[in-house]
């Protein structure tokens, strides 16, 4: 992108967004797709979206969506 991290963060803030919020949206969408359309274990989904600890992934997923990864896997 050829801009500094600080410039990117400032531009995101000016647009009303934050890097962490964007990262979480991308992680949630990818995790939901993997849970619904693959047979990967939840720990493997966690690793795929950047979590080293499955428990932290489950907490984050519940915060993002209001449901557990296991519940998301069962819904279509």
Backbone torsions as a table, in degrees:
resi	resn	phi	psi	omega
1	UNK	NA	-18.0	176.0
2	UNK	60.7	37.1	171.8
3	UNK	-136.4	157.1	-179.7
4	UNK	-74.5	160.7	177.6
5	UNK	-59.2	-42.1	-179.3
6	UNK	-61.7	-42.6	178.8
7	UNK	-63.8	-42.4	178.4
8	UNK	-61.6	-46.1	179.5
9	UNK	-62.2	-40.5	178.6
10	UNK	-64.3	-43.5	179.9
11	UNK	-66.5	-38.3	176.3
12	UNK	-64.3	-43.1	178.6
13	UNK	-62.8	-39.9	177.7
14	UNK	-62.4	-31.7	179.7
15	UNK	-86.5	0.5	178.2
16	UNK	83.6	22.9	-179.2
17	UNK	-131.6	169.0	179.1
18	UNK	-135.8	149.4	-178.1
19	UNK	-56.9	-45.4	-178.9
20	UNK	-60.1	-38.8	179.3
21	UNK	-66.9	-41.2	177.9
22	UNK	-64.9	-45.4	178.7
23	UNK	-58.4	-43.8	179.8
24	UNK	-64.8	-39.5	178.3
25	UNK	-63.0	-42.9	179.6
26	UNK	-65.0	-44.6	178.8
27	UNK	-61.2	-45.2	-178.2
28	UNK	-62.9	-44.8	-179.6
29	UNK	-64.1	-42.9	179.6
30	UNK	-66.4	-44.4	180.0
31	UNK	-61.8	-44.3	-179.9
32	UNK	-62.1	-42.8	178.3
33	UNK	-62.2	-44.1	179.6
34	UNK	-65.6	-40.5	-179.8
35	UNK	-64.3	-39.4	-176.8
36	UNK	-79.9	-32.2	-168.9
37	UNK	-119.8	15.8	176.9
38	UNK	-142.3	166.6	178.5
39	UNK	-102.0	14.7	-179.8
40	UNK	-61.7	143.8	173.7
41	UNK	-64.5	154.5	-179.1
42	UNK	-59.9	-35.9	177.6
43	UNK	-65.0	-33.9	177.5
44	UNK	-71.2	-38.0	175.4
45	UNK	-62.7	-43.0	178.7
46	UNK	-57.4	-47.3	179.5
47	UNK	-64.1	-39.4	-179.1
48	UNK	-61.5	-34.2	-178.2
49	UNK	-98.3	9.8	169.5
50	UNK	101.7	16.8	177.2
51	UNK	-105.4	134.6	177.5
52	UNK	-90.3	-13.2	-177.5
53	UNK	-124.9	122.0	-179.6
54	UNK	-61.5	-34.1	179.9
55	UNK	-64.9	-42.4	177.6
56	UNK	-64.6	-37.1	176.4
57	UNK	-62.4	-46.2	-179.9
58	UNK	-60.0	-41.5	177.5
59	UNK	-62.9	-46.5	-179.2
60	UNK	-63.7	-43.4	-178.6
61	UNK	-62.0	-41.6	178.2
62	UNK	-64.6	-38.8	177.5
63	UNK	-64.7	-40.4	-178.4
64	UNK	-70.1	-41.6	-168.2
65	UNK	-116.1	-16.8	-176.7
66	UNK	82.8	7.1	178.0
67	UNK	-141.6	164.8	-178.8
68	UNK	-82.0	159.7	175.4
69	UNK	-59.0	-36.0	178.9
70	UNK	-64.5	-41.1	177.9
71	UNK	-65.9	-37.7	178.3
72	UNK	-65.4	-36.4	179.4
73	UNK	-62.8	-37.2	-178.0
74	UNK	-78.1	-16.7	-177.9
75	UNK	-94.4	145.1	177.9
76	UNK	-121.2	NA	NA
